Amino acid sequence: MELLYIDSWSELLIGSVIGIVVVFIALTILVLLFSLTQYLILNSSKKKLIKAGKKEEEIIDVSANEIAAISMALHLFMSDIHDKESNVITIKRIERRYSPWNSKIYGLNNTLNR
Amino acid sequence: MRDIKYKIGFLLIIMGLFLPMGLFAQASGETSLIMDSLQKFWSQTSFANFEFKYLVMIVIGIAFLWLGISKNWEPLLLVPIGFGILVGNVPFTEGYQIGIYEKGSVMNILYSGVLTGWYPPLIFLGIGAMTDFSTLIANPKLMLIGAAAQLGIFTTFIGAYALGFTPEQCGAIGIIGGADGPTAIFLASRLAPELMGAIAVAAYSYMALVPVIQPPVMKLFTNNKERLIRMKPPRQVTRFEKIAFPVIGLLLTTFISPSAMPLLGMLFFGNLLKESGVTERLAETARFALINTITIILGLTVGASTQADKFLTVDSLLIFGLGAAAFIVATAGGVLFVKFMNLFLKEGNKINPLIGNAGVSAVPDSARVSQEIGLHYDKTNHLLMHAMAPNVAGVIGSAVAAGILLSMLT
């Protein structure tokens, strides 16, 4: 595929201008398409909410910062609940049976080495 | 003291072993054979093949390692490249399949991924699987900043032609202005493989130097009032939009510039793996194991390709100069374009020009620079999230620009 054969200054300059213009066109079309998608999505969700009985003034977009703050608060609240326990200290007595295998008597010298 | 005695004793024993060998060789008339073997061995060592230019490259390699390890400047790139420079500049005798340019050598086989250009698309796959395009989808007009910053590519393209490079070489050099290592390697492998080492090292070095190059340019083209502009927080983006973005983005950009398909195809595919929510395992492999493996091999081989006899040329110096100019123009292009956009935007919707620099696709370093400079002037003005939009748009923009250059110059 060959769009342009560059062999002189004028062709080079034309090529550069075409290049930057094409980059702009490609990204501008993406901008337009996504602005349109955004418009359609926001409008359709608005219509759904109005159909469900909400007033137009009540529909507001909650910003990401607010959502993050609410999530953090919820997270802290939930972890706080987990930490609140009965506050009753119980000591469980564990009875161990004697066994020569775990007896410390056999691990010690009975007489001192002088 | 006792240790030294042992060492001297050990040395004497070794010398004592050589003495009878020498006497035996003299008696049997084999002296010349031993000397020949020793001479041959010596001629193959790096000491015998040493030239000053290798030392220069080794110093550069150590400097890269120092910048990466001590200064923490792009360590994931500079450490493999720096070590690769050391590997590539150990002097050797040619003909034993050692060097990166010797066909069949291990380094040459690893380098083939750079020469044939299949490493960069795999890196793009990983980048796609890492990138969150939400801020871009929420505020699509920021995408245009990513286009404006590609001005650096085309001005360098013109500048390189003025310095006497061929049009193909100009295209490969110009792409350094995109601040995108994989794209630079991809285009250089297609248009000017002979300049690959210099272009790749220049692109990655300047990417690492983004925190040094960009702030003065950003400050030069903005005033205090502009630096304090607060931008609206981006809206929430739906899952549908996130999934639709890679599909629409791929079809649209590659229909306009099909040559960019290997890069953009992989970028958007990686992003779809991430956003679809049903291919998490694949996305995880792409963003960790795959991209890390390719980065290691790519960094090391690109570094090793800077073999002094091929790399230390006037052309390399010119490429480094043009690369620096490309980064400055790209940064200025992004910042000035934001100021231009602000002329048409209402109060309250204006964009902080400090995110203009992020239009170059050094992700996420240039966005981080916007955040740091923004915080310097207003401690509560966080620009990172806004800067990520032009930053990822820059990746798309530079890939489209690479595709256009490829179509024009192939």
Interface residues (C-beta under 8 A of the other chain):
Chain A: M1 E2 L3 L4 I6 D7 W9 L12 L13 G15 S16 V17 I18 G19 I20 V22 V23 F24 I25 A26 L27 T28 I29 L30 V31 L32 L33 F34 S35 T37 Q38 I41 D61 V62 S63 A64 N65 I67
Chain B: I137 A138 P140 K141 M143 L144 G146 A147 A148 Q150 L151 I153 F154 T155 F157 I158 Y161 P167 C170 P233 P234 R235 Q236 T238 F240 E241 A244 F245 I248 G249 L252 T253 I256 S257 P258 S259 M385 A393 I396 G397 V400 A401 I404 L405 S407 M408 L409 T410
